Amino acid sequence: MIPSFISLVRADNPGPMTLEGTNTWVIAAPSGALVIDPGPLMQEHLDAVALATDGKVAGIFLTHGHSDHSEGAERLSEMVKAPVFARLPEFTSKDATPLIDGLQINDSEVHFRVIATPGHTADSITFFAERGSDTGLFTGDTILGRGSSIVAYPDGSVGPYLASLHALSEMLGSRSAVPLLPGHGPVNESSLPVVDQYLAHRLERVAEVRAAMARGITDVEGITNEVYSNVPENVKWAAALSVQAQVAYINESA
């Protein structure tokens, strides 16, 4: 299911928010591998990533700045002598330029494109890679391999997130099945159904929060207990931040 020019190195950092661990992706290209999300600062993991690149890396790319994706970037950059590229300057190497929407990297038959997908965080990016008929969509935390992603207030924003999902759905609608290669969780053989499922789920959650507010439940804790009643206590804090983001979106849309 993973395209032949792409390999997965999973970090040993499982947890409620990271699922099985952070997925680090390595794209083989003639001028050097492209590494997506080097993950946490765990030397054993970074050694495995470097080994997967055969020591030749053209660049290290971040889907966003959360530490479980970015913490190991500087160390890996030192190890393989390659720059780090990200949406925000603070995560980008001094001799590199921050990523912009639509940027394309073409290396012989390998084509790599940057797609700005804010929502999970303001700096979230999705990457699209293509070699011949093989393709892959690297979604970071915008879309996970299972379950739903968190849009946590204040950096997470529901309006941009919905717009990002709409844009991805439109892009994927004109293509044959593109494998979804997430930041956490398993690979999915086709991105489009998952994107559309995420969009429907988020709209459903917004409607549930709106209905709770209409019934007079206005505090975040009350809405969280009403809408996310089945969420385990150890991640209830994440649900509360998501509720804050949805309330902000509803108020902005009023």
Helices and strands as residue ranges (DSSP letters): E 6-10, E 23-27, E 33-36, H 43-52, E 57-61, H 67-70, H 73-80, E 84-85, G 89-91, E 104-107, E 110-116, E 125-131, E 134-140, H 158-173, E 180-182, H 191-214, H 220-227, G 233-235, H 236-253
